[in-house]
Every structure is written in structure tokens, then in C-alpha cells.
Amino acid sequence: MSAHGDPIPMISRPCGALSGVAEVPGDKSISHRSLILGAMAVGETRITGLLEGQDVLDTARAMRSFGAEVTDHGGGDWSVHGVGVGGFAEPDHVIDCGNSGTGVRLIMGAMATSPITATFTGDASLNGRPMARVTDPLALFGARSVGRAGGRLPMTIVGAADPVPVRYEVPVPSAQVKSAVLLAGLNAPGQTMVIEKEATRDHTERMLAGFGADITVEDTDEGRVITLTGQPELKPQVIAVPRDPSSAAFPVCAALIVPGSDVLVPGIGLNPTRAGLFTTLQEMGADLTFENMREEGGEPVADLRARYSPDMKGIEVPPERAASMIDEYPVLSVVAANATGDTVMRGVKELRVKESDRIDAMATGLRANGVTVEDGPDWWTVTGMGAGQVPGGAVCASHLDHRIAMSFLILGMAAKAPVSVDDGGPIATSFPIFEPLMAGLGADLERT
Ligand code: S3P
């Protein structure tokens, strides 16, 4: 089943050169944070370029349930009338975050230090994902939670009436956990400190500073130490959301493996905590050029040009790069299958607890399409077959995971035989214009 409705089986046939301009939608991480921080500011935050994918729409609806006024002005322009830090109202119904781990975990953090109770649920994928990684630190603030076995949704959070600030070392490399703790820290008096051993995406820190919070980030021997002073008055912002590098990855990787392709992706966010895929692809020999590097809304942005690269070689992806490309391993494995030699990906245990077990989902589907893949608990290796040599021909399960569905459809564009997915519905969670955008570049996609 797709996230919100009947399954949408799809097929991707081998296609001719991809060319043109790929205007991918707004960044998902920044879109969620714009709505949530906008709801916690006093006054009106204006947002342009918001991702109107289902994940973000679910967060918009949730913010309304907590009392913020969220308005869609059309064409990606939105406004949020915030209720201020500590101003959330108690929702009178269950908060359904659909497929979105980011949405539910950040919202849990944002409400956990207010004297209100909220119950959260999601689709079958989200309801299978671990939430203790967030509820454990939220308990330190004084919040209580009751969920299903294994800390799964549906789950009720009883916010702390008298929250205390915390010092928390994040035990897994997770921007969602870090962000949940920082958002909870907003309504705790005094200083909340978060320490992460490996740097993860830092949009929350950047945006909190933009909204006027007192936040400092220090690189120390212990890791990145983030200190936030609680109970600020957040000032509404004007936010231009950059295009999502994680969505850009799909047309970029397609261009690298489809003969003759030349695709330009303008205005993508290139925050260094997000850009690991592009470094990896360049190390493999990909023809990528960054043009017109600039800063927009506190984030580095560039136009990225990708051209067909038939001579890519497999590499060992450094484990310390994993956090900066964690969502891109599925599509990297598709490129790896079209390179020569082995691509080894280590230190990627987190891939097993995403919207699906992404190592298992990709390994199974790649093998069905004739690619050799080995995997262990926190690593996997794809043996490249060379440009255009993947046999293809299989139907792959997308497991309610947008990035798995899109990755297999990209595989089909450069394989010898078409590749199908059982359900392309989840693509709408992050990249609702994937089909027309890829078709506009020359891809041959069809709903079957
Ligand atoms: C996200 C963090 C990452 C990433 C997700 C978005 C965020 O998850 O996979 O798509 O916006 O904070 P983890 O925090 O679980 O690594």
C-alpha cells in the first residue's frame, strides 16, 4: 500500500539521453523546520519554496492542531502565525504524521516541554520505527510517554509542566534526535546542551539562530557541543527554502548513468552536512560541475550540472561521511551498479531504521535485477557491472519508502530491461513532481 491510498505500480524503461533543467522541490528538512519554528515564533513567518510533499503537509496540519495559523498562499508560498515558545495548545485529536519520521520526532520535541498531552500516529512504516531515541531524552526534561512495545507509535506524550534543561549526548548520529532535544530545550529555563560525536545536518541550529535564539556551536574533542538558552522570544522570519539536494540526487544520478545525458539542477542547497553524495560521486569519476555558488537564507546554494559518466569506478565510501549523505545511499547503490569494481559502504547501520530497512530493500531489489550485493549489519557492498550492463527486468518492492521507489525507477532508465516498482505512491511524500520532472528530461516512466 502507498502511504495514503492504493498502491501505484510503476515501470521505468531504458531511455535516451536525459537533458534539460530539473527544478526539484524545496528541501524537506528545512520545510519541516520552517513550519515548526514558525509556529513557535510570535507573529507571522513567511515561507517561499516550501516542499508541498505529503510529509510536510502532515506537519503543517499538525502545527494547526497545536494552535498555529498556517496558510497556503499557493505556489509554495506559505505563512505561519506562531503562538510563541510554550504557547502550544493541546490538540483535540490524534496527530497523524503519515510517513514522516522527521515530522513526528521534531514535533514531539517541540511539544514535550509544554503542559499538554498529544497522541501521535503514522502509516505502517512510521509505526514500525523506533521512537525511544527521542522519548528517552525528552524524559530528562520531565516529559512522559506511553507507546506500543519497543517504543513504537501510536504513542502519547505528556509534556513536562515544569521542564528542566538537560545535557544530552546523542547516542546515534541523528539530526532528528538532536533537533527534538533542541526544540524541547526552547521551553526549558536555563541552558540545554546537546553533544553529537558525528556532525549531522545542522539546519535546526542555523534556523534557531536566524529566529533569534541564543545558540552556540563549538567543535571540541568530545564532538560538536550545542548550547541553547531556553525561553527566548523567537522572531518571525522570511524564509526562502532552497531546493532539496536529496531530491536533486535522483535526476543527477540518472544523468550520470544514462548515455548522452546533460542535466542542470539549479539552486540546490549544498550545506556541507548534506553534500556527501556529490563528493562521493566525484571520487568515483562523475562529471559534476558546481556553478554560481552563492548563499541564500543562511544556506550555501549552487547550480549543479551532471553529465553522462561512463567510466565511474567503485570506491570505499568513508564511514565518517555517512551522516552527510545518509538519505542518498539507495541511489548511490544504483550508480555503483553502473560503475566498475566494488563500492563499499560502511558505518551505515542507521539505514536499517529509515522509512524501510534500506540496505535490505536495495540489496533484494538489486539482486533481483542481476546485481551482486553483499551486506552485513552496518555495511554493504555493490559490485559494479559497468556502464549500462545491469540486466534489469525485475519488479521491486518499495516498502512504503519514497527513496527506494525512486532509486529503482532510476535503475530502470539505464538497465538492459525495464525495472518496475510495486508502489510508487510514497514518492509523493518528498518529491511529488518526480514523474513529470523526470519525463520532461526524457525518462520513460509509466503507471501500470
Ligand atoms: C532528517 C534527518 C535524517 C534523515 C531524514 C531527515 C532531518 O534522519 O534521514 O530524512 O530532517 O533531521 P536521522 O535523524 O534519523 O538520521
Boltz pocket constraint, residues with backbone or C-beta under 6 A from the ligand:
constraints:
  - pocket:
      binder: B
      contacts: [[A, 28], [A, 29], [A, 30], [A, 102], [A, 173], [A, 174], [A, 175], [A, 176], [A, 177], [A, 179], [A, 201], [A, 326], [A, 327], [A, 350]]
      max_distance: 6.0
